[in-house]
Amino acid sequence: MKLEEMTWTRKRFGEVFSYVLIVTGALLASFSVACVLLPNDAIDCGTAGIAIILSKMTGLNHALCVAGVFLPFLAVGTIILGRTFGIKALVGSAVYIVGLEIFEKVPFELNTEHYLAVAFGGAILGVGHSLILRSGGCIDGSEIFAKVLVKKIFAKTGKHFSMVYILVGFNACVFLAAFFLINRNTALMSLLVYVVATAVINHFTGHFEPIKPVPIIAQNKGSFSTVSTIDEALP
């Protein structure tokens, strides 16, 4: 009985801690966007980038645009990827949106070159997303879109398809929109954000490497063994 209680307690602690990490990651991401990226003429990637473009073009509240763009993806993700994922994504996105509202009112300035500030902001954004992704959450619709598409491809073909190509294609469209609808400088700065953030995320989570080689040692009847490899999907 004690072992069962300890297992239950450990499981509950892990669940609560995952939400703490999601909240922390969402706050880091919102700080990066509101206090570093936007003041330095850069935008976020994914659906958050679409929301920023809409906000700049229409004058609508930035946080409101983020919520409006993200909610359809959240609804689809909850239906296809499960209730637990939906709840974590909802918590992360809610904290991210509230954080944007708060941090946009905070006076913060980096007295350095634009590209250095943007690289710093991209690193913070990457750390925030890493905490969220490792905890099973999500605050960007492009991630949900890629997860859903990969799941559908696997169901149809039985093959693990990399999310990299989907995310690169999605974000390429966002950067092209920024290039033509805002200005060239914003698009180039945003590309730098994406490169830095992606490198940080991949370093901490391996999120953009969906398969990994696993050595399998097959013992033969003789005095020697052979080694082969298989591909295993990352969690």
N, C-alpha and C positions, 0 to 999 in steps of 0.2 A: 504493500500500500504506500509505503514511504517512497519507494522508487517511482511509482505512478505519480505521486504528488510532486516529486522533484522534476519529473519529465514535463508534467503539465505546467509547473511554475517556470521552467526554463523556456518552454514554448511560448508562454504568454509574455515573458520578458523579451524574447526575440521579436515578437510581433510589435510590442510597444516601442522597442528600440528602433525597429525599422521605420516607424512613423516619426520618431524623433529625427532620424537621419533625413527623411523626406522633407520635413519642415525646415531643417537646417540647410539642406541643399537648395530648396526653393527660395529661401531668404538670400542665400549667396548669389543665386542666379538673378533675382530681382535687383539686388544691390548692383551687380555688375552692369545690367542693362540700364538702370535708371541713373546711376551715379558716374559710370565710366564710359559706356558705349555711346549712348545718345548724346551726351555733351561733347563727345569727340567725333561726331558726324558718322557714326557707325550704327548698324542695326543688328539685331539677333538673327539667327537662321531659323529655318522651319516656319511653322505657322505663326510663331511670335514675330518673325520678320515680316510676314504678310500683314499682320495686325499693325505693326509700326508704319508700314507703307500706307495703309488705309488711314491711319491716324494723321499722318503728315499731309495726305492729300485732301482729307475731308475736314480736319480740325476737330474730329471727335476725340473724346477722352481715350488715352492710350490703353488703360486697363480695361475699359469697356470693349474696345476693339479686340483685345487679346481674348477676353471671355467669349465674345461673339464668334470668333474664328475657331476657337478650341472646342467649344461645346458639341458641335456635330461629330467631330472626331472622337470625343469622349463617349458619346452615346453609342457609336458603332463599336468602339473598343470594348465597352462594358458588355455588349451583347455577344461579341465574338470571342473576346479574350477572357471573359469571366468577371464575376462580381467583385472578387478580391482586388483584381487589377483596377477595376473601375473606381472602387473606393479610394485606393491609394492615389490614383491619378487625379481624382476629384480633390482630395486633401492637398496634394502638391500644387495643383493649379490654383486652388483657392488661396493658399498661402502666397504663391507667386504673384497673383493679381493684387492682393492686399499689400504685399511688399512693394510693388511698383508704385502704388498710391502713396505709401509712406515715404519711400526713398526719393521720390521725385521732389519732395518738399525739403529734403535734407541738403544743406549747402555742403558740397564736396567738390574739390578741384585738385587735379593732378598737374603740378607745374612741370610738365615734361613734354617731349615731342608727341604728336598725335599717334604715330604708329606704335610708340612704346606704351602709351596709355591703353591703346586698343589691344595690344598683346597682353598686357596685364589684365585687362577686363576679360579677354578671351580665356585666360588661365583660370580666373575666378569662376567664370561661367562653366568651364569644363569640370572643375572640382564640384560645383553644385550639382551638375547633371550626373556626375559619377556617383555621388552619394544617393541620389534619387534612383538611378538605374540599378545599383547594387541592392537596393531595398525593394525592388519590384515595382517602383512607381514610374511616373512619366508626367512631364509638364508641357510636352510639345506634340502637336497633332501629326507632324511628319513621322515621329517615332511610332505612333499608333498605326498610321497608314502603312508603314513598312512592315510592322509586326503582323498586321492582318494579311497583307499581301503575301508575305513569306509563309504564313500558316496555310493560306489557300493554295499556294504553289505546292507545298509539301503534301497537302491532302490530295491534290490532283496527280502529282508525279512521284511522290515518295522521296523526293530529293530535297536536301537542305540548300536553299538559295540564300546567297549573302545579302544582308540588308544594305551593304555599302553602296551598291549600284543604285538602289532605290532612293536612298537618302541623298546621294550625290546629285542624281537627276532632279529630285525635288528642290534641293537648295540651289542648284544651278538656275532653275526657273525663278526663284526668289531673287537671286543676285542680278539676273538679267532685268527683272522688273525694277529693281532699285536703280540699275544703270540708266534705264530709259525714263523712268517716272520721277526719280529724285535727282541724282547726279552721279557722275563717274566716280568721284572721290568716295562717296558713301558705299558704292558697290565694291570698290577695291578694299576699303577698310573692313567691310563686312566679310569679305573673303578671307582676310587675315584673321579675323575673329574665328571664323569657321575652322581654319587650319589649326590654330592654336588649341581651341576648345576640343576638337576631334582628337588631337594628339594626347591631350590630358585624359580625356575619357577612355581612349584606347589603352593608355598606360595603366590606369587604375582598374579597369573592368574587362578589357579585351572585348568590348561591346561590338567592335567592328570587325571581329574575326569570328564568324559564326561556326567555323569548324576547326578542329585541331587534330593532329595525328596522334593516335594512341598506339604504342607498341604492344603487339601481342606475340608472346613467345609460345610457339607450338612445339610441344615435345614429341619427337619421333620415337619409333621403336628402337632405332639404332642408338649409337653412342653420341650422336650430335643432335642439335636442335636448329630449327629455322626460325627466322624472325620476319613477321609481316606487319603491316599497319592497316588500320581502318580509320575512317573518319567518324568522329563523335560530335554530336551537336553540343555546343556550349549551352549552359543553362541560361 
